[in-house]
């Protein structure tokens, strides 16, 4: 349904921000390596044109501008081994929570950790396949669900387990919704290129060490089932993001537990999409008040 192949939003060397179709060398699929892109003009969820204008990429930004994002829906416990390491039973239905759009950030942005999230240990990583909805969907059958997909990205559902669980009052969003705690990208690969989202290797590296390594085939609720279920009585809109859960290997489930700390570099990678690389930055108390 999309004329682009690999959508990026970027700051060009001329100082302007564009949507574009990434130009990659033959055999390269990591959108993070984009140096040039064909400028896209128009409404990316409506009528648009991939032009012949080529711009040099200075910096890759979050793939969608905030005004183009509607909601950020997320699934919890969607990989069997992750549910096991969390000590929780397999869900009968998809476990849904939301993150605010202000948690979204770009593929190379720092992950800011507010002083309130520095009070206790518990800062964790979660690599996820991110599905972007391309057209309005309601009561969609599984057999047609992928027709509503605009494309796919990879994201890190940064979480603070103390605020998520002990201080969360039974709701997860508080521990997952801090500003900048949903970096994603490095672009959006069209559903015309990724025809089957259930065959993709998915990985996290923390300071160069692999800490999560799985495949989207291991999802409890696959992308078709997820879209169909979430659209039952709930209208999905163009620009809705669906984060489809994380595999095993999160810091919370390790023995001993492994938490991210100030200065750490975390990379999340999805086969056929690329790598999102972010540095953890603890905000000082004085800076948070400015």
C-alpha positions in Angstrom: 0.0 0.0 0.0 3.1 2.3 0.1 5.1 3.8 -2.7 8.1 4.3 -0.4 10.5 1.4 0.4 12.2 2.7 3.6 10.7 5.8 5.1 12.9 8.1 7.1 12.5 11.5 8.7 15.7 13.4 8.8 17.5 16.6 9.3 19.3 17.4 6.0 22.6 19.1 5.7 20.8 22.2 4.4 19.2 22.5 7.9 15.7 21.4 6.8 13.7 18.5 8.1 12.1 16.1 5.5 10.4 12.8 5.1 12.3 10.7 2.6 12.8 7.3 1.0 16.2 6.0 2.2 18.8 5.3 -0.4 21.0 2.4 0.7 23.9 0.6 -1.0 23.0 -2.7 -2.6 22.8 -5.5 -0.1 22.5 -3.1 2.9 19.2 -3.2 4.9 20.2 -1.2 8.1 18.4 2.1 7.6 20.7 3.6 10.3 23.4 3.7 7.5 21.3 6.1 5.4 23.4 9.0 4.0 21.0 10.1 1.3 17.2 10.0 0.7 14.7 11.0 -1.9 12.5 13.7 -0.5 8.8 12.9 0.0 6.3 15.6 -0.5 2.6 15.4 0.6 0.7 13.5 3.3 2.5 10.3 4.2 -0.8 8.7 5.2 -2.6 10.1 2.3 -1.5 11.4 -1.1 2.3 11.9 -1.3 5.0 11.7 -3.9 8.5 10.3 -3.7 10.4 12.9 -5.7 13.6 12.8 -7.6 15.1 15.4 -5.2 17.9 13.8 -3.3 19.0 15.3 0.1 22.0 14.5 2.2 21.1 13.1 5.6 22.8 14.8 8.6 20.7 13.2 11.3 18.0 10.5 11.4 15.0 11.6 13.5 12.0 9.6 15.0 10.4 8.2 11.8 7.1 10.0 12.4 6.6 13.6 13.5 4.6 13.8 16.7 1.7 15.4 14.9 1.5 12.3 12.6 1.3 9.9 15.5 -2.1 9.0 17.0 -1.6 6.5 19.8 1.2 4.3 21.1 -0.3 0.9 22.0 1.9 -1.7 23.6 1.7 -5.4 24.4 3.1 -6.9 27.5 4.1 -10.6 27.9 3.9 -11.4 24.2 6.8 -13.9 24.1 6.5 -17.2 26.1 10.0 -17.2 27.6 9.6 -13.5 28.7 6.4 -14.4 30.5 8.3 -17.3 32.2 11.2 -15.1 33.3 8.7 -12.6 34.7 7.1 -15.5 36.7 3.7 -14.8 35.1 1.3 -17.2 33.3 0.8 -17.0 29.5 -2.0 -14.4 28.8 -5.3 -15.6 27.4 -5.7 -12.2 25.6 -3.1 -9.6 24.6 -2.0 -7.5 27.6 -2.4 -3.9 26.5 -1.0 -0.7 27.9 -0.3 2.7 26.4 2.7 5.0 26.3 2.3 8.8 25.8 3.5 10.2 22.5 6.0 12.3 24.4 7.9 9.1 25.2 8.8 8.7 21.5 12.2 9.6 20.4 14.7 9.1 17.6 17.1 6.3 16.7 20.2 8.1 18.0 18.6 10.3 20.7 19.8 9.9 24.3 17.5 8.2 26.8 17.0 10.8 29.5 16.5 9.5 33.0 14.7 11.9 35.3 15.9 12.1 38.9 12.7 10.5 40.1 13.7 7.4 38.1 17.2 7.4 39.6 16.0 6.9 43.2 15.9 3.1 42.9 17.5 0.5 40.6 15.4 -1.0 37.9 16.1 0.7 34.5 15.6 -1.9 31.9 15.7 -2.4 28.1 13.1 -4.1 25.9 13.6 -4.6 22.1 10.3 -4.7 20.2 8.9 -5.0 16.7 6.9 -1.8 16.1 3.9 -2.0 13.7 2.7 1.3 12.1 -1.0 1.3 11.0 -1.5 2.9 7.6 -5.3 3.1 7.2 -8.4 3.1 9.5 -9.1 -0.3 10.8 -12.1 -1.6 12.8 -13.2 -5.2 13.3 -10.6 -6.5 11.0 -10.4 -10.2 10.4 -7.0 -11.8 10.8 -6.9 -12.8 7.2 -6.9 -9.1 6.2 -4.9 -7.6 9.1 -1.6 -7.1 7.3 -3.4 -5.0 4.6 -3.7 -2.2 7.2 0.0 -2.1 8.0 2.0 0.9 6.8 5.3 -0.6 7.8 7.6 -1.8 10.5 10.3 -0.4 12.8 12.3 -1.5 15.8 12.0 0.2 19.2 13.2 0.1 22.8 10.4 0.1 25.4 12.6 1.5 28.1 11.1 0.6 31.5 11.8 1.2 35.2 10.7 -1.9 37.0 10.3 -0.1 40.4 7.9 2.5 39.0 6.2 -0.1 36.8 5.5 -2.6 39.5 6.2 -1.5 43.1 5.1 2.1 42.7 2.8 1.7 39.6 -0.4 1.0 41.5 -1.2 -2.0 39.3 -0.7 0.0 36.0 2.4 -0.2 33.9 2.4 3.1 32.1 4.0 5.2 34.9 7.2 3.1 34.7 7.3 3.1 30.9 6.1 6.5 29.9 8.9 8.9 30.8 9.9 11.4 28.2 12.2 9.8 25.6 11.6 6.2 26.8 10.4 4.9 23.4 13.2 5.4 20.9 12.4 3.8 17.6 13.3 3.7 13.9 15.8 3.9 12.4 13.1 4.2 9.7 9.9 2.4 8.6 10.2 -0.5 6.2 7.2 -0.8 3.9 4.9 -3.8 4.4 5.5 -4.4 0.6 9.1 -5.3 1.6 8.5 -7.2 4.8 5.6 -9.4 3.8 5.9 -11.7 6.8 6.7 -10.0 10.1 6.9 -13.4 11.9 10.3 -14.5 10.6 12.6 -11.7 11.9 15.6 -12.0 14.2 15.3 -9.5 17.1 18.3 -8.5 19.3 19.5 -6.2 22.1 23.1 -5.3 22.9 24.1 -3.5 26.1 27.5 -2.0 25.9 28.3 -4.4 23.0 27.1 -7.5 24.8 24.1 -9.4 23.4 21.5 -9.6 26.1 18.4 -10.4 24.1 18.3 -12.6 21.0 15.1 -14.2 19.6 12.8 -14.3 16.6 9.4 -12.7 16.1 8.2 -16.3 15.3 8.1 -16.8 19.0 5.4 -14.2 19.7 2.3 -15.5 21.5 0.0 -13.2 19.6 1.4 -12.6 16.1 0.9 -9.3 14.2 -2.2 -10.5 12.4 -3.8 -11.7 15.6 -2.8 -8.5 17.4 -4.2 -6.1 14.8 -7.5 -8.1 14.6 -7.9 -8.2 18.3 -7.1 -4.6 19.0 -9.5 -3.5 16.2 -12.5 -5.2 17.8 -14.7 -2.3 18.8 -11.7 0.0 18.9 -10.8 1.9 15.7 -7.2 1.9 14.7 -6.1 5.1 12.9 -3.3 5.9 10.4 -0.3 6.8 12.5 -1.1 4.4 15.4 1.9 2.6 16.6 1.7 -1.0 18.0 4.6 -2.2 20.0 4.4 -5.9 20.0 6.2 -7.0 23.1 9.7 -8.1 24.0 11.4 -11.5 24.1 13.3 -13.0 27.1 16.6 -11.6 28.3 15.4 -8.4 30.0 17.5 -7.2 32.9 14.7 -7.9 35.4 14.6 -11.6 34.5 18.4 -12.2 34.9 20.2 -13.6 37.8 21.8 -11.4 39.0 19.5 -8.7 37.6 21.1 -6.4 35.0 20.1 -2.7 35.1 21.1 0.1 32.7 23.1 2.8 34.2 24.3 6.3 33.3 26.5 6.3 30.2 25.4 2.9 28.9 24.9 2.4 25.2 22.0 0.2 24.2 21.3 -1.1 20.7 18.1 -2.8 19.5 18.1 -4.4 16.2 15.5 -6.0 13.9 16.3 -8.0 10.9 15.5 -6.2 7.6 15.0 -2.9 9.4 18.2 -1.9 11.2 19.7 -0.7 14.5 18.5 1.9 17.0 21.4 3.1 19.2 20.9 5.2 22.3 23.0 6.4 25.2 21.5 6.5 28.7 21.9 9.9 30.3 20.9 10.5 33.9 19.6 14.1 34.3 20.9 16.1 37.2 18.4 17.4 39.7 19.2 21.1 38.8 18.7 20.4 35.0 15.3 18.8 35.6 14.0 21.9 37.3 15.0 24.2 34.4 
